[in-house]
Amino acid sequence: NAGVTQTPKFQVLKTGQSMTLQCAQDMNHEYMSWYRQDPGMGLRLIHYSVGAGITDQGEVPNGYNVSRSTTEDFPLRLLSAAPSQTSVYFCASSPVGSGGEQYFGPGTRLTVT
Amino acid sequence: GENVEQHPSTLSVQEGDSAVIKCTYSDSASNYFPWYKQELGKGPQLIIDIRSNVGEKKDQRIAVTLNKTAKHFSLHITETQPEDSAVYFCAARLQGGSEKLVFGKGTKLTVNP
């Protein structure tokens, strides 16, 4: 198993540009989530999904969209990037009802200029 | 909602000493408390977890204790080694909270040889 994969590893955007951060998992996990990590702020939940076709907002959802058309994929879209979205983004997955262990991807470092 | 406080934010110890990181949570309905280790440039990885029906759990050099009455839990690392140097995050999950985790802000542990 590859586990949780994320692409790209690094990205630089200009303010106002759009892009999609990709996340995929091959463990057949129902639950997937996106976090952003900023210095001194820990990991903050952006959006999450408990299964295909179901998504919900986390703690910091503004400026981000998600969709979940398959169990495997959970892309994160930035429609109009802002400097405040400069961060490291992590995707995670877990089985629903497993008791909670989440498996994290390697992260995407995004810089918005 | 749930709030998790983590202390200290940085911790420096000599190789062989013990390290203790403490977290408090606000919602008494939380029932699952994982600890993640994040090495530089990587995603967080689960190292140990504890559920609300248990007071202590050990795995070799690491242990976690939980005090439900006081709503705090701690990570203990004994006989620290340089490879223990990393950022450690605690988290809490609400009972029935769809696998959502709320993270502390992290502790940067440095083990000096």
Interface residues (C-beta under 8 A of the other chain):
Chain A: V4 Y31 S33 Y35 G40 M41 G42 L43 R44 L45 Y48 V50 D56 G58 F90 A92 S94 V96 S98 G99 G100 E101 Q102 Y103 F104 G105 P106 G107
Chain B: Q6 S9 Y32 P34 Y36 G41 K42 G43 P44 Q45 L46 D49 R51 F89 R93 S98 E99 K100 L101 V102 F103 G104 K105 G106
